[in-house]
Structure formats: structure tokens, C-alpha cells
Amino acid sequence: MAADQRQGEPGGRGPRDGAPAEQHAVVIGASSGMGSAIVETLRAQGIKTLALDLPSASWNDEVGGMTGPVDVTDVASVESALKGAEEAFGTVEIVVNCAGILGPVAPTVETSQEAFERIVDLNLGGAFTVTRAALELMLPRGYGRIVHIASVAGKEGNPQMAAYSASKAGVIGMVKAVGKEYAPSGVTVNAVAPASVETPLIQGMTPERQEIQKSLIPMHRFGTVQEIAHLVSYIVSPQASFTTGFVYDASGGRADY
């Protein structure tokens, strides 16, 4: 049944409706940081998981094995990667998108239009491309879990990070819209909005900027990739069946809405 027909069906689906006993996942942006931790966590739960990242990515021993290339700024690349996963697994129940870049931390007047568009294209445009390709696989089966890694910056806005903040705000808006649109379908679409987490993105900041970011978190520490991974593992589970179009905070008390 076509996606635009299914989303309008009344009644919706209940807990575990359509959920197969064996789960299969694709994690995009999986070679390091949160993506890598999510892959490890899902595999530890017995979920067959394909880890995808740029062709130039280096893979650590924990994630290596079932890996492949993808570029979220290339529609054909994303569609091919997800269809390839479906061919390999038979079905894909879970898609987690961690692909993203921070971009320059600089005053807005010093941020070029080119830099702004590049960040928004990757972070928001890529998220849309992944969402659409995942829906095409999941909607005909009436079950699926799509999760995007957004950011608390998309809620609050971070000074000197206009492009990044705008792109993540866009991801949040898209998740809310698409989640509502397909709420009756059995496919949930959600996001996680972390505050600063110990990842290569944070490690790339100056020590001064890291201290500024940490000072915004009431717990007075950065989150860990394992904390994010365990939250995602719940969101993609069959038990998380009554939440869609939602943004889960993982901010150490920073987020206030």
C-alpha cells in the first residue's frame, strides 16, 4: 500500500503490532562517537546491525565487520545503502541517523553563506533523505523505528553556532511533522536532543569552548556516548510503541522544554 494511503488509516496500531521476533538495524554515521556506541549496544542486544558512514571512514574493531559506505548528502547513496541492507537482512526495522557536522564555531557575521548551506544540507537535508528512504522500506510492512540525533542547540540556539543550531532545529521540526503524519502506520519517528557529549565533535573544540559548553549543563559534566546509546535502544524497541514525533532530551538538566 502506498505511503500516502497508509498514513491516513484510522485506528493505528497497538504495542508490538507488526514487530518481528528478529530485529534488523541500520545506523548511519556509525564509525565513531554516538553512532559507534549505538551499534555496539544494539548488537549486544542481539539486533543484527549494519554500520554505515562515509567511504573515507575508519572503523574500530568493536564496530568493524558489518559496515558499508553512505553519504547522506547524496540521495542515491542513501537509497542504495538502505535497499542493500534490506536485501541482506530481508527486512529493516530500525534506522538511526547520527550523521552530522558541527561546522565552524564563529560569529555569525564571519560565517559564510557557503558554510551555512553546507551544514544545513548535511544535518537537515541528510536527515530528510534518510527519513524518506526509511519510510519507503517500513511503511509497506506497517512497522519501523526511525531515530535522529538532534541537539539541545536546536531548541535553545548556541551562540556562534547559528548554522548548526538552525540545522538541528530543522531536524526537530521535521521529526514532529513526520511523526504526526505517519502516527497510525506502526512506524515511529523520534529524535534525541543531547547536550554536549564526549564525542569527536566536542574534542574538536578549543578547551575554552569546552568549558563554556560544560558550564551550561546543571550536572556539570558532558554526557557519554553510552548514555545516548542506551536511550536510543529503548526508543527503537517494540515496547516504545506509543511515542512518535517526540524529542527525548539527554541534557543533564539543561533543557527546560
C-alpha positions as CSV (number, residue, x, y, z in Angstrom):
1,M,0.0,0.0,0.0
2,A,1.3,3.5,-0.8
3,A,2.7,5.6,1.9
4,D,0.2,8.4,1.4
5,Q,-2.7,6.0,1.7
6,R,-1.5,4.2,4.8
7,Q,-0.8,7.3,6.9
8,G,-4.5,8.3,6.8
9,E,-5.8,5.0,8.1
10,P,-7.9,5.3,11.3
11,G,-7.3,3.3,14.4
12,G,-3.5,3.0,14.4
13,R,-1.6,0.0,15.8
14,G,-1.1,-1.3,19.3
15,P,2.0,-2.4,21.2
16,R,4.2,-4.9,19.2
17,D,1.8,-4.9,16.3
18,G,3.9,-5.9,13.3
19,A,7.1,-6.2,15.3
20,P,9.0,-9.3,14.1
21,A,10.8,-11.5,16.6
22,E,14.2,-10.8,15.0
23,Q,15.1,-7.1,14.6
24,H,17.5,-5.6,12.0
25,A,19.0,-2.1,12.2
26,V,21.0,0.4,10.2
27,V,23.0,3.1,11.9
28,I,24.3,5.9,9.8
29,G,27.2,8.0,11.0
30,A,28.4,4.9,12.9
31,S,32.2,5.0,12.7
32,S,32.7,6.9,15.9
33,G,31.1,8.7,18.8
34,M,27.4,8.1,19.5
35,G,26.9,6.1,16.3
36,S,29.6,3.7,17.2
37,A,28.2,3.2,20.7
38,I,24.7,2.7,19.4
39,V,25.9,0.0,17.0
40,E,27.7,-1.8,19.9
41,T,24.6,-1.5,22.1
42,L,22.2,-2.8,19.6
43,R,24.4,-5.7,18.6
44,A,24.8,-6.6,22.3
45,Q,21.0,-7.0,22.4
46,G,21.1,-9.4,19.5
47,I,19.9,-7.0,16.9
48,K,21.7,-7.5,13.5
49,T,23.1,-4.1,12.8
50,L,24.7,-2.6,9.7
51,A,27.0,0.3,10.4
52,L,27.3,3.0,7.7
53,D,29.5,6.0,7.3
54,L,31.4,7.9,4.6
55,P,33.6,5.8,2.3
56,S,36.6,7.5,3.9
57,A,35.6,6.5,7.4
58,S,37.9,4.4,9.6
59,W,36.3,1.6,11.6
60,N,37.3,0.5,15.1
61,D,37.4,-3.2,16.0
62,E,34.2,-3.0,18.0
63,V,32.1,-1.8,15.1
64,G,34.0,-3.3,12.2
65,G,32.6,-6.3,10.4
66,M,29.2,-5.5,9.1
67,T,29.9,-2.0,7.7
68,G,29.4,0.0,4.5
69,P,29.6,3.4,2.8
70,V,27.0,6.1,2.6
71,D,26.8,9.8,2.0
72,V,23.7,11.4,3.4
73,T,24.1,14.4,1.0
74,D,23.6,12.0,-1.9
75,V,20.1,10.7,-2.3
76,A,21.1,7.8,-4.5
77,S,23.7,6.8,-1.9
78,V,21.2,6.7,0.9
79,E,18.6,4.8,-1.0
80,S,21.1,2.3,-2.3
81,A,22.5,1.7,1.2
82,L,19.1,1.1,2.8
83,K,17.9,-1.1,0.0
84,G,21.1,-3.0,0.2
85,A,20.5,-3.6,3.9
86,E,17.0,-4.8,3.2
87,E,18.3,-7.3,0.6
88,A,21.0,-8.5,3.1
89,F,18.7,-8.8,6.1
90,G,15.3,-9.4,4.5
91,T,13.8,-6.6,6.5
92,V,14.9,-3.4,8.2
93,E,13.0,-2.5,11.3
94,I,15.3,0.2,12.7
95,V,17.1,3.2,11.2
96,V,19.2,5.5,13.4
97,N,20.7,8.6,11.8
98,C,23.8,10.1,13.6
99,A,25.4,11.7,10.6
100,G,26.2,15.4,11.2
101,I,28.8,18.1,11.4
102,L,29.3,20.9,13.9
103,G,30.8,23.4,11.4
104,P,32.8,26.5,12.4
105,V,32.3,27.9,15.9
106,A,32.5,31.6,14.9
107,P,30.5,34.8,15.0
108,T,27.6,34.8,12.6
109,V,29.0,37.7,10.6
110,E,32.1,35.7,10.0
111,T,30.1,32.6,8.8
112,S,29.9,32.4,5.0
113,Q,26.7,31.5,3.2
114,E,28.5,28.5,1.7
115,A,29.4,27.2,5.2
116,F,25.8,27.7,6.4
117,E,24.3,25.9,3.5
118,R,26.8,23.0,3.7
119,I,25.9,22.4,7.4
120,V,22.2,22.6,6.8
121,D,22.4,20.4,3.8
122,L,24.2,17.7,5.6
123,N,22.5,17.9,9.0
124,L,18.9,18.6,7.9
125,G,18.8,17.7,4.3
126,G,20.6,14.4,5.1
127,A,18.1,13.7,7.9
128,F,15.2,14.2,5.4
129,T,16.8,11.9,2.9
130,V,17.3,9.2,5.5
131,T,13.7,9.6,6.7
132,R,12.1,9.3,3.3
133,A,14.2,6.3,2.3
134,A,13.5,4.5,5.6
135,L,9.8,5.2,5.3
136,E,9.7,3.6,1.9
137,L,11.0,0.4,3.4
138,M,8.9,0.4,6.6
139,L,5.5,1.6,5.6
140,P,4.5,-1.3,3.4
141,R,5.3,-3.6,6.4
142,G,3.5,-1.5,8.9
143,Y,6.3,-1.4,11.4
144,G,9.5,0.6,12.0
145,R,11.6,2.8,14.2
146,I,13.4,5.9,12.9
147,V,15.5,7.9,15.2
148,H,17.6,11.1,14.5
149,I,20.3,12.6,16.7
150,A,19.3,16.2,17.0
151,S,20.8,18.6,19.7
152,V,19.7,20.8,22.5
153,A,21.2,23.6,20.3
154,G,18.2,23.0,18.1
155,K,15.9,24.0,21.0
156,E,17.9,26.8,22.6
157,G,20.3,28.0,20.0
158,N,24.1,28.2,20.7
159,P,25.8,31.5,20.2
160,Q,28.4,31.4,17.4
161,M,26.8,28.2,16.1
162,A,24.0,29.6,14.0
163,A,24.2,27.1,11.2
164,Y,24.4,24.1,13.5
165,S,21.6,25.3,15.7
166,A,19.4,26.1,12.7
167,S,20.0,22.7,11.2
168,K,19.2,20.8,14.4
169,A,16.1,22.9,15.0
170,G,15.0,21.8,11.5
171,V,15.6,18.2,12.4
172,I,13.3,18.6,15.4
173,G,10.6,20.2,13.4
174,M,10.8,17.6,10.7
175,V,10.6,14.8,13.3
176,K,7.5,16.3,14.8
177,A,5.8,16.8,11.5
178,V,6.6,13.3,10.0
179,G,5.9,11.6,13.3
180,K,2.4,13.0,13.4
181,E,1.8,12.4,9.7
182,Y,2.5,8.7,10.0
183,A,1.4,8.1,13.6
184,P,-1.2,5.4,12.6
185,S,1.2,3.5,10.4
186,G,3.2,1.5,13.0
187,V,6.3,3.4,12.1
188,T,7.5,5.8,14.8
189,V,9.8,8.8,14.1
190,N,11.6,10.4,17.0
191,A,14.7,12.3,17.9
192,V,17.2,12.6,20.7
193,A,18.5,16.1,21.7
194,P,21.7,15.7,23.6
195,A,23.6,18.5,25.3
196,S,27.3,18.2,24.8
197,V,28.5,14.6,24.7
198,E,32.1,13.3,24.8
199,T,32.5,12.8,21.0
200,P,34.9,13.8,18.3
201,L,32.8,16.9,17.8
202,I,33.4,18.1,21.3
203,Q,37.1,17.0,21.2
204,G,37.5,19.3,18.2
205,M,36.5,22.4,20.2
206,T,39.1,24.5,22.0
207,P,39.4,23.9,25.7
208,E,37.9,27.3,26.4
209,R,34.8,26.4,24.3
210,Q,34.5,23.0,26.0
211,E,34.4,24.8,29.4
212,I,31.7,27.1,28.1
213,Q,29.6,24.2,26.9
214,K,30.1,22.3,30.2
215,S,29.1,25.3,32.3
216,L,25.6,25.2,30.6
217,I,24.9,21.7,32.0
218,P,23.5,21.6,35.5
219,M,25.1,18.2,36.1
220,H,28.5,20.0,35.4
221,R,29.7,17.2,33.0
222,F,29.4,16.1,29.4
223,G,27.2,13.2,28.6
224,T,28.6,9.9,27.5
225,V,28.0,8.1,24.2
226,Q,26.9,5.0,26.2
227,E,24.1,7.1,27.9
228,I,22.8,8.1,24.5
229,A,23.1,4.6,23.1
230,H,21.0,3.1,25.9
231,L,18.3,5.8,25.4
232,V,18.2,5.1,21.7
233,S,18.0,1.3,22.3
234,Y,14.7,1.9,24.2
235,I,13.3,4.3,21.6
236,V,13.8,1.7,18.8
237,S,12.4,-1.2,20.9
238,P,8.9,-2.6,20.2
239,Q,8.0,-1.5,23.7
240,A,8.3,2.2,22.7
241,S,5.1,1.9,20.7
242,F,3.1,4.9,21.9
243,T,5.6,7.7,21.3
244,T,6.2,9.4,17.9
245,G,7.1,12.8,16.7
246,F,8.8,13.3,20.1
247,V,12.2,14.7,21.1
248,Y,13.9,12.9,24.0
249,D,16.2,15.2,26.0
250,A,19.6,13.9,27.2
251,S,20.9,17.2,28.5
252,G,22.0,16.7,32.1
253,G,19.2,19.1,33.2
254,R,20.0,21.8,30.6
255,A,16.8,21.6,28.5
256,D,13.8,23.3,30.1
257,Y,11.1,22.4,27.5
